[in-house]
Amino acid sequence: MKWTDDRGGNIEDRRGSGGNGGMIVGGGLGTLIIAAIVFFLGGDPSSILSSGSMSAPSQTEQRELNADEKKIYEMVDMMDGWNTITWTEVFKENGMTYTPPKIVLFENTTQSGCGTAQSAMGPFYCPADQKVYMDMSFFNELQQKFGAKVTEFTVAYVLAHEIGHHVQTLLGTTQKVDALRRSGRYSEADMNRVSVATELQADFYAGLWAKKTNDKKHILEPGDIESAIDAAEAVGDDNIQKRAQGYVNQESFTHGSSAQRKEWFMKGFNTGDIRQGDTFNQLLK
């Protein structure tokens, strides 16, 4: 991935406010499953984030960020700039105005508009405060526990996916999904299908972002798209279930299979057309 001089200026860096600054998340299978479930979370994650089942470590220490952490800030700030430029253009083309989300970098634990955020939860978007929360140690977990090849563009893809959820909020999709969930009129299986559609659309938006940003900024290098696909496939529902329980139950999918995640990311990348991203296929009509 090629770097540019673009910066978004929407980063809220809470690192150094507590914890030990370690880059690798510990924990057993339970933590791994929680991270997988919440990874790329769409809709309202407050029920999980507010859970008292995971204790939040104390954040009382102050420390100086090291050189690598400062470079991470610059990288995410650059990616934020790319997203703002691309989505501002897409929204303008469709007669709308884009407002970028804040991106919160944290370590161990922090507070979000959806409740307490912790490292084991993975990156997520909170629609309540319109912020993306990222503990960068997740990418160590993604590589070491899920077997995904992690590159700088892997980070770009994950961020683009979460900003895709922000796009859904700006377009009203998130609110429609939440209304369906709160109505109580639909079965768990039906809501699982809606959840899958929500996640696959965010993957589509990530692919669209990659296409349009590369057309304008020429950021892609050989292997970048493959690293994004590798990450998407690693956290497909079927792959997670096979690792966790040894078999696949398609009715319980909430994020989509590895093949579906690849398919919709590549559809966004190949078309670059936001009108092609209707993953819901009448589910919200």
TORBAPA-20451 format. One record per residue (C-alpha): x negated, y negated, z; residue number from 1. Coordinates in pm, 1 decimal. Layout:
! TORBAPA-20451
X;Y;Z;NUM
...
//
This chain:
! TORBAPA-20451
0.0;0.0;0.0;1
-139.1;-337.0;-102.8;2
-124.1;-623.8;143.9;3
-11.6;-974.2;47.9;4
-13.9;-1313.0;221.5;5
363.3;-1301.7;283.3;6
481.4;-1335.7;644.2;7
839.8;-1333.1;767.3;8
806.5;-1499.0;1105.3;9
1088.5;-1293.9;1260.0;10
875.9;-1076.8;1490.6;11
936.3;-1068.0;1864.4;12
631.0;-896.5;2013.5;13
695.6;-758.8;2360.6;14
389.8;-535.8;2371.7;15
142.1;-604.8;2646.3;16
422.1;-692.3;2888.3;17
390.3;-357.5;3064.5;18
292.2;7.2;3043.9;19
-43.5;150.1;2957.1;20
-50.8;59.4;2588.8;21
-93.3;419.1;2475.5;22
-11.7;495.8;2115.1;23
108.9;855.3;2156.9;24
441.9;952.1;2311.4;25
441.4;1254.2;2537.8;26
732.0;1479.8;2619.6;27
867.8;1821.9;2537.7;28
1133.0;1954.0;2305.1;29
1409.8;1752.8;2469.1;30
1229.6;1426.9;2398.4;31
1155.9;1540.8;2046.3;32
1520.8;1617.2;1977.0;33
1633.3;1284.1;2121.7;34
1382.5;1101.9;1904.1;35
1506.3;1291.3;1599.1;36
1871.8;1222.1;1670.6;37
1828.6;852.3;1730.5;38
1573.6;802.3;1455.5;39
1727.5;584.2;1184.5;40
2033.6;537.6;1407.0;41
2326.3;361.6;1244.8;42
2635.6;204.0;1397.1;43
2652.2;135.0;1769.5;44
2383.4;323.0;1966.2;45
2487.1;181.0;2302.2;46
2616.9;512.9;2434.5;47
2275.7;671.0;2392.8;48
2065.7;369.3;2480.3;49
2256.4;302.2;2800.8;50
2231.9;662.0;2918.1;51
2086.8;707.6;3260.7;52
1949.3;1049.8;3173.6;53
1610.5;903.6;3084.7;54
1441.3;686.9;3343.5;55
1277.1;367.9;3221.8;56
915.2;317.4;3325.3;57
828.4;0.9;3511.9;58
692.0;-291.5;3313.6;59
497.0;-506.0;3552.4;60
143.9;-511.9;3410.6;61
17.8;-769.3;3163.4;62
-257.0;-690.0;2916.8;63
-424.6;-833.5;2611.8;64
-338.5;-672.4;2278.9;65
-631.6;-504.4;2110.3;66
-748.7;-564.4;1753.5;67
-554.4;-270.0;1610.6;68
-233.4;-387.1;1776.4;69
-282.6;-736.7;1637.4;70
-330.9;-589.6;1290.7;71
-6.4;-393.8;1334.7;72
168.3;-722.5;1412.6;73
35.7;-874.5;1089.8;74
142.3;-568.9;890.7;75
498.6;-565.6;1027.2;76
522.6;-943.6;984.8;77
420.2;-900.5;621.7;78
681.3;-627.6;570.6;79
937.6;-853.0;734.4;80
848.8;-1120.1;480.2;81
891.5;-874.7;193.4;82
1233.3;-769.3;318.7;83
1349.0;-1127.7;364.4;84
1235.8;-1226.6;15.5;85
1395.8;-923.6;-151.6;86
1726.4;-926.0;36.5;87
1765.0;-1302.4;4.5;88
1738.8;-1254.6;-370.7;89
1981.2;-959.4;-379.7;90
2239.8;-1141.9;-170.3;91
2204.0;-1458.0;-379.6;92
2261.3;-1256.5;-698.2;93
2589.3;-1140.9;-545.5;94
2703.2;-1482.4;-421.9;95
2614.6;-1425.3;-56.4;96
2365.9;-1556.5;197.9;97
2117.8;-1328.6;371.5;98
2019.0;-1378.3;734.0;99
1717.6;-1167.3;840.4;100
1715.9;-968.0;1164.6;101
1463.6;-1009.8;1442.4;102
1211.0;-726.8;1467.1;103
1112.4;-636.4;1823.1;104
781.7;-459.1;1879.0;105
767.3;-295.6;2220.3;106
601.1;-15.6;2412.6;107
753.6;234.7;2653.3;108
1077.4;50.0;2730.6;109
1259.2;-277.7;2672.7;110
1608.5;-421.9;2682.4;111
1824.3;-449.2;2370.4;112
2174.0;-576.6;2306.1;113
2277.1;-210.0;2296.9;114
2118.9;-115.5;2630.2;115
1775.8;7.5;2738.7;116
1544.8;105.1;2453.5;117
1273.1;365.6;2512.7;118
986.7;503.0;2307.8;119
1140.2;850.0;2273.7;120
1439.3;706.1;2090.2;121
1242.6;610.0;1782.2;122
1302.8;296.1;1572.2;123
1663.1;174.0;1562.8;124
1880.8;-119.7;1467.2;125
2114.0;-273.3;1723.5;126
2413.8;-444.4;1560.7;127
2508.5;-615.5;1887.0;128
2206.5;-847.6;1874.8;129
2108.0;-785.5;1509.6;130
1755.3;-678.4;1596.9;131
1536.5;-387.2;1487.1;132
1347.9;-220.5;1773.8;133
1021.1;-40.1;1701.7;134
771.2;127.1;1932.5;135
486.8;203.0;1694.0;136
389.8;516.8;1889.0;137
684.7;683.2;1714.6;138
472.8;723.6;1404.1;139
225.1;937.5;1597.2;140
520.0;1155.3;1696.1;141
646.0;1168.2;1338.2;142
311.1;1295.8;1217.6;143
212.7;1523.2;1504.6;144
549.6;1681.1;1588.0;145
741.5;1661.8;1259.3;146
446.9;1716.4;1026.1;147
506.9;1407.7;812.9;148
212.8;1235.6;648.1;149
212.0;886.5;795.7;150
76.0;593.2;595.0;151
128.5;218.9;607.3;152
409.3;263.0;357.7;153
575.7;513.2;590.7;154
611.1;222.7;833.8;155
742.9;5.0;550.6;156
1003.8;267.4;462.9;157
1122.0;310.9;822.7;158
1151.0;-65.9;866.6;159
1334.0;-97.9;533.8;160
1577.9;174.3;641.9;161
1654.1;-5.0;967.5;162
1694.4;-336.0;786.8;163
1928.3;-143.4;557.7;164
2150.8;-98.1;863.9;165
2131.8;-474.7;913.1;166
2246.0;-520.4;553.1;167
2540.8;-292.4;633.7;168
2629.1;-517.7;927.6;169
2612.0;-831.1;711.6;170
2833.5;-665.3;449.3;171
3086.6;-542.8;709.1;172
3017.0;-171.8;661.8;173
2899.6;-123.4;1020.1;174
3216.9;-284.0;1152.0;175
3435.9;-56.4;939.9;176
3253.3;252.5;1063.4;177
3282.2;135.0;1422.6;178
3656.0;74.3;1379.4;179
3701.2;429.6;1252.7;180
3505.6;567.3;1546.1;181
3701.3;366.2;1801.8;182
4041.5;448.8;1650.7;183
4025.6;806.5;1775.5;184
4225.5;922.9;1475.6;185
3948.1;1120.9;1313.8;186
3789.2;1451.5;1403.1;187
3428.1;1491.5;1502.8;188
3358.8;1657.0;1168.0;189
3509.0;1359.4;982.2;190
3302.3;1112.1;1183.0;191
2991.5;1318.9;1121.0;192
3052.1;1281.3;747.8;193
3089.6;904.5;791.9;194
2766.7;896.9;991.9;195
2584.3;1085.2;716.4;196
2715.9;838.0;458.3;197
2597.1;548.6;674.5;198
2245.1;689.6;701.6;199
2217.5;783.9;335.4;200
2323.7;435.3;233.8;201
2046.1;291.5;452.0;202
1805.5;524.3;269.4;203
1944.5;396.9;-61.1;204
1888.7;37.9;52.0;205
1531.7;125.5;150.6;206
1469.0;264.0;-197.0;207
1627.0;-40.9;-359.0;208
1407.0;-263.8;-142.4;209
1094.3;-71.3;-247.5;210
1184.1;-104.3;-616.2;211
1259.3;-475.0;-612.1;212
971.3;-563.9;-383.3;213
724.4;-372.8;-597.0;214
856.8;-536.0;-913.8;215
785.7;-875.6;-758.9;216
483.3;-813.4;-536.4;217
319.4;-501.0;-686.7;218
262.1;-348.3;-342.7;219
279.5;21.1;-427.0;220
-24.0;242.0;-462.4;221
-42.8;611.9;-559.1;222
112.6;829.0;-290.4;223
320.9;555.6;-125.8;224
661.1;671.1;-249.0;225
566.9;1030.2;-168.8;226
486.8;930.3;191.5;227
829.0;767.3;226.6;228
1001.5;1077.2;89.9;229
792.0;1296.8;319.3;230
912.3;1099.7;622.7;231
1274.0;1109.4;506.2;232
1262.9;1484.4;450.8;233
1090.0;1545.9;784.2;234
1387.5;1404.3;974.5;235
1661.6;1555.5;760.7;236
1927.3;1725.1;973.9;237
1851.0;2068.5;832.6;238
1479.7;2037.2;906.6;239
1544.0;1913.2;1260.1;240
1794.8;2191.4;1332.4;241
1562.2;2461.0;1201.5;242
1285.4;2334.7;1429.2;243
1510.2;2293.6;1732.7;244
1742.6;2595.5;1713.3;245
1626.1;2813.8;1428.5;246
1936.8;2778.2;1210.8;247
2137.6;2511.7;1025.7;248
2491.8;2396.0;1099.4;249
2592.5;2163.6;818.7;250
2915.4;2051.2;989.8;251
2709.5;1894.2;1267.6;252
2494.1;1688.0;1030.5;253
2489.8;1318.1;1122.6;254
2204.4;1184.9;907.6;255
2199.9;1402.6;597.1;256
1985.8;1689.6;476.9;257
1624.9;1647.5;366.9;258
1736.1;1679.9;3.8;259
2010.4;1419.7;45.6;260
1778.6;1169.4;208.4;261
1529.4;1205.9;-75.4;262
1805.9;1186.2;-335.3;263
1953.6;858.3;-207.2;264
1619.2;690.7;-145.4;265
1514.4;773.4;-500.5;266
1850.3;660.7;-640.1;267
1794.9;320.5;-481.4;268
1439.1;311.4;-610.5;269
1524.2;424.2;-962.4;270
1828.7;200.8;-1013.4;271
1745.9;-109.0;-809.2;272
2121.3;-175.7;-824.2;273
2307.0;-229.4;-497.7;274
2635.1;-136.7;-670.9;275
2510.8;221.6;-706.1;276
2488.6;272.5;-329.3;277
2841.1;385.8;-240.2;278
2756.6;691.3;-32.7;279
3096.7;685.3;136.0;280
3298.6;787.3;-171.1;281
3637.6;677.8;-37.4;282
3558.1;755.6;328.8;283
3606.5;392.1;434.6;284
3900.2;317.0;202.4;285
//
